[in-house]
Amino acid sequence: MKAIVVRHAEIEDSEALKQIYAQPAVYRDTLQLPHPPLHTWNDRVTAPKPGSRNLVACIDDKVVGQLTLLVEQTPRRSHVATFGMGVDSHYQGRGVATALLREMVDLCDNWLRIDRIELTVFVDNAPALAVYRKFGFEQEGVGKNFALRDGKYIDAYFMARFKPG
């Protein structure tokens, strides 16, 4: 298996990120819309929201996955982060999500003073649920009709992971 390198996203990655999130298998299981414009990814990489970290996973210098971590900026929730992630459909099942999550959890636990990481995931996204559980995320609730997908409302799980110890 080829090595997966996780690093911070750079402007040169914008086109690859646009292509990843234009894949039906990717936008179907995220909150992204079809046909993402390049300027959206240019803006996300060059002008990130306060408290955000934008990571990419690469195999042989090719961007194959992305994770955006957002640390809450409200003082009473500054111990909390949320994230969103997508993996190129041609590289799913190869450890890309695991590599991105491993790096994100390390950042949260050891560098950013994050005690709670939150996420939402569609209830029928079994591969994502498996990798989240592997990293200690637990289901806390269900959002009924959470988001529109393919013309139908889909439920999502609210999950969280607490820093060990």
Steps between C-alpha positions, in 0.01 A plus 500: 500500500630846410574753771235761575642842581279749685588868476339842504311594182666747263354712219640253246264237646181690416440335162549151646262581786240628255531174303463286814187681616351492148479119521142380564624240751665779701241779494226245566639427848607854588310829515663618177301576186568360152718704263719687749662812354877532518480837679327329794805280557742785432322702770493211748873448460616864487246665734397238758248570771650596838604190693508271199766258381482357149681169457552293186606139462735417212617178337798548267446878522139465377233653725256218579318629809426812701393588855401839633522538877319794657574596860210681661576869556240565770687510835263257672547247217868556424564142618289365208581436135296375207617369165400396153683256277497357149703227330540456125268216401788321322696488828227409748577194709877559484554664839471863387224588748694324776813703422307828500318417824822388669665835421192698602466317831871558571457873432195517728643291784856632504510846345164676504359434852190332355312271739197427281484434124152500346370377166186418309480203264217361292355192669555285189871586456635173641867550397514841669328369813754219525802730480349751744431226752857375457615841630266495798206701370169405658147570387323762710179550305319498168404797288178413320481631142845651556583582137370468147670236284381382160163669558432332836571600857754279674556451873842554652671389816653754734825352627777618728838390630649617828871533563614197700617542857 
